[in-house]
Amino acid sequence: MNTQEKIDKLFDNFKAFLKEKNIRYGDSALAPMQVFCKESAELQIRVRLDDKLNRIKNSKEVRKNDYSDLFGYLALYMLVNDWITFDEFLD
């Protein structure tokens, strides 16, 4: 499999994974219940990223799950900010 095919496979699989997690967690990242925390979805995702990075920093090994969590939180952060196109970064 060449690099282009691997990119397709990664993002297709991650898209299915993230959508399933979003269903299971009831869209809690982008539409939080705000029972205990009244902060915006954006700020709550940033806190989750900080927590995850802190756990990684304090762990003996970084696991596949750690990377997928970071990837997911970053994707959700992009969504909450409506960063869904990237043409402006292409030369």
N, C-alpha and C positions, 0 to 999 in steps of 0.2 A: 504494500500500500504506500503510495507516495504522500508527500506532505499535504497536498491539497485535499486528498481523500481523507487523511487523518483529521484535518481541520473540520471537514464536513461531519465525520463520524463523531468527533468530540462534541461539537455544538448540537448536533441532532440528539445525541444521547443525553447531554446535559440539559437541553431544553425539555425533554420528556421528564427527566428527574426533577427539575425545578418546578415544573407545572404540577407534578404529583405531590411534591412537598407542599406547594402552595395550597392545594386542595386539602391535604391532610391537616394543615395548620390553620385553615380557614382564612387565608389571606391576611394573617396576623401581622406581617411585616409592613405591607402597604396600607392596611386598614386596621390598625391596632385598636383593641377595645378601650384602651385608656382608662382602665379602672383604677390602677395604682399609679400609673405614670401618665401624665397629661401632655407630655412632650410630643412633638411632631413625629411622624413616621420616619422622616429623614434622620432626625437626631437619634431615635431609637435604633435604627440600623447602624449608625456610627458607633453607638455604645456596644452593640453586639459585635461589631468588628474589633473594637478595642478589647472586649472580653476574650474573643477568640485569639487575638494576637498575644494577649497576656498568657493564656493557657499554653499556647505554642512555645512562648519564651520560657516558660517554667516546666516544660515537659522534656523528657529525655530523648524522645524521637517524634518527628513530625509524621503523621499518618496521612494516608490518602483522604480520609474523612476530614482532616483539618484543612487540606487544600480545597476540597469540594465545598466545605462550609464558607471559606473565604471567597471563593469564586461565586458562590450563590449570593452571599451578602453584598459583594461588589455589584453583581448583576441587579439585585433588588435596589441598591442605591442608585444605579443608573436609571432604573425604571421610575423611582419616586421623583427623580429630577427630570424625567422625560428625555433622557439622553439615549435615544434609540436609533440615531443615525450618526455616522462618523465620517461623512464625505469631506468635511472641512479639514480633516487630518491627512488626506491623500494629496500627494504632490502632483 
